[in-house]
Amino acid sequence: MNKVQLGSSDLQVTPICLGTMTFGEQVNEATAHTILDRSLERGVNFLDAAEMYSVPARAETFGATETIIGNWLVKRPSARKKMVVATKVAGPARGMDWIRQGSPDLTAKDIVQACEDSLQRLHIETIDLYQIHWPARHVPAFGMVYFDPAKDKPVSSIQHQLEALSGLVKAGKVRAIGLSNETPYGVHEFVRLADQHGLTKVATVQNPFCLVNRTVENGLDESMHRLGVSLLAYSPLGFGLLTGKYDKSGTTGPDAPAEGRIAKFESVRKQRWGRPEALVAARRYNALAREYGLTPTQMALAFCYTKWQVASTIIGVTSVAQLDDNLDAWGTKLPPELLAAIDGIRWELRDPAL
């Protein structure tokens, strides 16, 4: 895999990124370290975490993922020079009262303190890519379809947050900055303010992108292309919907695969990935993959791996076997007629997991 540059930063990463939100919940520390070893062995130099991980988020596992990664980096000191380490500061609490006492805001002070805490858990001196996990302002995200001005509340401005992030860069605590779960407006505003005030420009946006959620292509892709901001695509397998594991059983009931996140965690089933419409669409895509002699996983990942919009695709796994399966999909080419059939399903069913 040739490395790609993230935005206008100096970060050079592989087009596949190891997502780690399963570490500390579905994956114990020993297995996580084995996955990290294997990922590095196979050439992946990019990993993504967050202060709120593991997922589903719980007070008991807050920071667990970063701690597991940090312990691995201590045991593998040579790995730090090879790896680009990304993590995220959580936005307003969204019902998680263990994050900054449930604050409805994300202040400059919060960002700085969260960064310091992540550095300690990760046992590193500098975070390569530091991202805001979701906006402080009201946005249609995490399954919300519409923007509602009535839900706006006073929060810290984008400028103040950007000043805090830029300060971390100047202090050498962070190399590059990014956003997550952002809108075209948010990306434009962060870039505009950076240009206007001489602050650090965001390098990346990490948003969902997969066959059952292609909302990035509804205008965000143009914004990012014209502004020179790179897309990190998360949930390329739709939380397992696009692996085919739920095709026969559905996501609930005695026959649902016990190890699957949607089947295992009720909180996930209540989100966009658990919608009946998302499963209906996933079954259509999975059947299409089989018609072309591909596994659902191969087609879903190849779709992300080969899209011009995507700089790096974030894969989340629970075993070395899953990791190898995801990495082996690299290089899979989807013929034009298959891509046309994929677009045909989207035209009919749109983005059920938006």
ChimeraX attribute file (.defattr): number of C-alpha atoms within 10 A of each C-alpha:
attribute: neighborCount
match mode: 1-to-1
recipient: residues
	/A:1	12
	/A:2	8
	/A:3	15
	/A:4	14
	/A:5	16
	/A:6	24
	/A:7	24
	/A:8	15
	/A:9	17
	/A:10	12
	/A:11	17
	/A:12	15
	/A:13	23
	/A:14	21
	/A:15	22
	/A:16	25
	/A:17	25
	/A:18	24
	/A:19	20
	/A:20	28
	/A:21	25
	/A:22	21
	/A:23	29
	/A:24	23
	/A:25	19
	/A:26	20
	/A:27	19
	/A:28	14
	/A:29	19
	/A:30	12
	/A:31	16
	/A:32	24
	/A:33	20
	/A:34	14
	/A:35	24
	/A:36	22
	/A:37	16
	/A:38	15
	/A:39	20
	/A:40	17
	/A:41	10
	/A:42	13
	/A:43	15
	/A:44	23
	/A:45	23
	/A:46	24
	/A:47	24
	/A:48	23
	/A:49	26
	/A:50	25
	/A:51	24
	/A:52	27
	/A:53	26
	/A:54	25
	/A:55	22
	/A:56	17
	/A:57	15
	/A:58	16
	/A:59	14
	/A:60	11
	/A:61	18
	/A:62	20
	/A:63	22
	/A:64	24
	/A:65	30
	/A:66	29
	/A:67	23
	/A:68	20
	/A:69	24
	/A:70	20
	/A:71	16
	/A:72	22
	/A:73	20
	/A:74	14
	/A:75	11
	/A:76	12
	/A:77	10
	/A:78	10
	/A:79	16
	/A:80	15
	/A:81	9
	/A:82	14
	/A:83	18
	/A:84	20
	/A:85	22
	/A:86	22
	/A:87	27
	/A:88	26
	/A:89	24
	/A:90	24
	/A:91	23
	/A:92	23
	/A:93	18
	/A:94	11
	/A:95	10
	/A:96	15
	/A:97	14
	/A:98	14
	/A:99	19
	/A:100	16
	/A:101	9
	/A:102	13
	/A:103	17
	/A:104	19
	/A:105	19
	/A:106	25
	/A:107	20
	/A:108	20
	/A:109	12
	/A:110	18
	/A:111	23
	/A:112	17
	/A:113	13
	/A:114	18
	/A:115	24
	/A:116	17
	/A:117	16
	/A:118	24
	/A:119	20
	/A:120	14
	/A:121	19
	/A:122	25
	/A:123	17
	/A:124	16
	/A:125	12
	/A:126	20
	/A:127	25
	/A:128	21
	/A:129	25
	/A:130	31
	/A:131	26
	/A:132	25
	/A:133	23
	/A:134	22
	/A:135	21
	/A:136	23
	/A:137	20
	/A:138	17
	/A:139	21
	/A:140	15
	/A:141	16
	/A:142	14
	/A:143	14
	/A:144	12
	/A:145	10
	/A:146	9
	/A:147	12
	/A:148	11
	/A:149	9
	/A:150	7
	/A:151	9
	/A:152	12
	/A:153	12
	/A:154	10
	/A:155	15
	/A:156	15
	/A:157	15
	/A:158	19
	/A:159	17
	/A:160	14
	/A:161	21
	/A:162	24
	/A:163	19
	/A:164	20
	/A:165	28
	/A:166	23
	/A:167	17
	/A:168	23
	/A:169	21
	/A:170	13
	/A:171	11
	/A:172	13
	/A:173	21
	/A:174	21
	/A:175	20
	/A:176	26
	/A:177	27
	/A:178	27
	/A:179	27
	/A:180	23
	/A:181	18
	/A:182	20
	/A:183	20
	/A:184	15
	/A:185	11
	/A:186	17
	/A:187	21
	/A:188	17
	/A:189	14
	/A:190	21
	/A:191	19
	/A:192	16
	/A:193	17
	/A:194	18
	/A:195	12
	/A:196	9
	/A:197	11
	/A:198	11
	/A:199	21
	/A:200	24
	/A:201	24
	/A:202	28
	/A:203	26
	/A:204	26
	/A:205	26
	/A:206	23
	/A:207	24
	/A:208	25
	/A:209	27
	/A:210	25
	/A:211	29
	/A:212	31
	/A:213	22
	/A:214	17
	/A:215	19
	/A:216	23
	/A:217	11
	/A:218	9
	/A:219	11
	/A:220	21
	/A:221	19
	/A:222	14
	/A:223	16
	/A:224	21
	/A:225	14
	/A:226	9
	/A:227	18
	/A:228	17
	/A:229	25
	/A:230	24
	/A:231	29
	/A:232	25
	/A:233	25
	/A:234	23
	/A:235	23
	/A:236	26
	/A:237	27
	/A:238	24
	/A:239	18
	/A:240	20
	/A:241	31
	/A:242	31
	/A:243	21
	/A:244	21
	/A:245	18
	/A:246	21
	/A:247	18
	/A:248	10
	/A:249	13
	/A:250	21
	/A:251	26
	/A:252	16
	/A:253	10
	/A:254	10
	/A:255	12
	/A:256	18
	/A:257	17
	/A:258	14
	/A:259	11
	/A:260	17
	/A:261	21
	/A:262	25
	/A:263	22
	/A:264	16
	/A:265	14
	/A:266	13
	/A:267	14
	/A:268	16
	/A:269	17
	/A:270	12
	/A:271	15
	/A:272	20
	/A:273	26
	/A:274	22
	/A:275	15
	/A:276	15
	/A:277	16
	/A:278	23
	/A:279	23
	/A:280	16
	/A:281	22
	/A:282	28
	/A:283	22
	/A:284	15
	/A:285	25
	/A:286	23
	/A:287	15
	/A:288	19
	/A:289	22
	/A:290	13
	/A:291	11
	/A:292	12
	/A:293	10
	/A:294	17
	/A:295	18
	/A:296	23
	/A:297	22
	/A:298	26
	/A:299	29
	/A:300	24
	/A:301	26
	/A:302	19
	/A:303	20
	/A:304	24
	/A:305	24
	/A:306	17
	/A:307	9
	/A:308	10
	/A:309	20
	/A:310	19
	/A:311	26
	/A:312	25
	/A:313	26
	/A:314	26
	/A:315	22
	/A:316	23
	/A:317	21
	/A:318	20
	/A:319	15
	/A:320	17
	/A:321	11
	/A:322	14
	/A:323	19
	/A:324	15
	/A:325	14
	/A:326	19
	/A:327	18
	/A:328	12
	/A:329	18
	/A:330	17
	/A:331	12
	/A:332	15
	/A:333	14
	/A:334	17
	/A:335	9
	/A:336	9
	/A:337	9
	/A:338	16
	/A:339	12
	/A:340	12
	/A:341	13
	/A:342	18
	/A:343	14
	/A:344	12
	/A:345	18
	/A:346	18
	/A:347	10
	/A:348	9
	/A:349	15
	/A:350	18
	/A:351	18
	/A:352	22
	/A:353	26
	/A:354	22
